[in-house]
Amino acid sequence: MEAVDPVIFRLAIFVLAVFVGYYVVWSVTPALHTPLMAVTNAISSVIIVGALLAATATAGGGGEAAAAAAGEGGGAGFSRLLGFIAIILASVNIFGGFLVTQRMLAMYKKKER
Amino acid sequence: MSANLAALLYLGSGILFIMALRGLSSPETARQGNFFGMAGMAIAIVTTLLAVNLDFLSIVLIIGGVAIGGVAGAVIAKRIPMTAMPQLVAAFHSLVGLAAVLVAAAALYAPEAFHIAGPLGNLKTLSLLELALGTAIGAITFSGSVIAFAKLNGNMSGAPILLPARHLINIGLGVFIVIMIAFLMASGGDAKLAFWLITITAFIVGVTLIIPIGGADMPVVVSMLNSYSGWAAAALGFTLENTALLVTGALVGSSGAILSYIMCKGMNRSFISVILGGFGETGDAAADAGPQGTAKQGSAEDAAFVMKNAGKVIIVPGYGMAVAQAQHALKEMADILKEEGVDVAYAIHPVAGRMPGHMNVLLAEAQVPYDEVFELEDINSDFSNADVAFVIGANDVTNPAAEDDPSSPIYGMPVLQVWKARTVFFVKRSLGSGYAGVENPLFFRDNTMMLLGDAKKMAESIVKSLE
């Protein structure tokens, strides 16, 4: 049998994470559904990882052949621009999302007895 | 840093994100959960920065980008009023969607930066599929969220906008996207135009998908877009071969899907029927045909007198409370009643308001203890023991027709059985019908008293009468 393509491992991680998400989210109390949306928003901004890679693209990053095949030659510069904008957008979400979640959660208080 | 170590750290940050959501199972652990989320994000960012080659320009771009975005995000988070939370969440979704589009484009133009280029600098066919899906879902999330924001924020009417042959248009656009994805994959990534056509078409789909959906269906839409932003992130997680992104995308995707399901169940409607839109378009006709009767009107003094002498009062808030920002006045009223020895509880319908958990956040903002606030299943049987059901700004979620009139458009929807209480007070601006033009027969019952007026002013005058 030939070796398993690494894509299959990623697919496995993904599918298992969907199941984990399913059970974890069902256990979230309905009173906290709004903070849940805010915090999922914040964590989905981990897409900033891709934005950081884009912002650090260099023309010769993958060797001469790669740079040439990337086409216009301006690929790296364009990638940096896209990365920069994506970093801004994702940062708004990361800071905004976590802070607004924190602000909301701070309001949930128990009865004083 | 070695690639293996980086992969393990990304896994760690994925686990911290799981713990962040796990914390939300109770308000006591939720704050700690939020810190886990922040830690996971910090680990993911630092790991990436240690793995890339930083030159001067990229350092400037990164620090500049984080500073601009971070300050903007922090200021928004601090200043936003709690009543604006639904539109804020919609706006945040749109940013995730757009970021996904930009990252997908960057991966297409500079694959070597993402370590996904083949020996000739070409992208693998599978990578092309992943980033095409990432940009398509991201673009739908972006434009759909912009429309949802405009509807929630009042920049746009909440009424459904129905294009002629809208289902055909959507199907046509969808087919076009699929063809372009196939074209992009066949070209080995050289057909940059196909990529942009996918993106632009998906932007249009986001608009045509959301405009026919009415304001009261927004809880489903916001949850659905939440889910989409997750799937877009997951698609790019495959492209970038990044575990943190994969796990997060899966978590967020399933979270939004579950919330959509809960909201649909709360309205007894199928997800498909909500997405197809147009609910309530025949509202006017239904309202005219509805049974008219005479409703008893009461004053704030009447309500104050009855509630002061009650043993148990259950408050049912709805979107009207959010619009009038009546939660603080309501809390004041409840406090006085409690001092008088009245047992006060709050009953929340799953689709009350414009997003999941909307009412809970507003009550928490007014410092209502969360253990006085109950979900539908937990409190519905208590209405028969209650002396007063105080409905403020809600309508359809209390409509008995949902239980006993099979011809009603909302038949089968779970409702709060407020009519079982000895007296029902309805704080409402008018006797008008609710969403979808459904008449509420409760208004005309003997034990119902209508308190017509703005929710906040009414709550304030009741407070005055109680004092």
Interface residues (C-beta under 8 A of the other chain):
Chain A: P6 V7 R10 L11 I13 F14 V15 A17 V18 V20 G21 Y22 V24 V25 W26 S27 V28 T29 P30 A31 L32 H33 T34 P35 L36 M37 A38 V39 T40 N41 A42 I43 S44 S45 V46 I47 I48 V49 G50 A51 L52 L53 A54 A55 T56 A57 T58 G61 G62 G63 A65 A66 A67 A68 A69 A70 G71 E72 G75 A76 F78 S79 R80 L82 G83 F84 I85 A86 I87 I88 L89 A90 S91 V92 N93 I94 F95 G96 G97 F98 L99 V100 T101 Q102 R103 M104 L105 A106 M107 Y108 K109 K110 K111 E112
Chain B: Y10 S13 G14 F17 I18 A20 L21 R22 L24 S25 S26 P27 A30 R31 G33 N34 G37 M38 G40 M41 A44 I45 T48 L49 V52 N53 L54 D55 L57 S58 L61 I62 G64 G65 V66 A67 I68 G69 G70 V71 A72 G73 A74 I76 A77 K78 I80 M82 M85 L88 V89 F92 H93 L95 V96 L98 A99 A100 L102 V103 A105 A106 A107 Y109 A110 P111 E112 A113 F114 H115 A117 P119 L120 G121 N122 L126 D190 K192 V222 S223 N226 S229 G230 A233 A234 L236 G237 F238 T239 L240 E241 N242 T243 A244 L245 L246 V247 T248 G249 A250 L251 V252 G253 S254 S255 G256 I258 L259 I262 I348 P350 M355 P356 G357 H358 N360 V361 A364 E365 Q367 P369 Y370 D371 E372 V373 E375
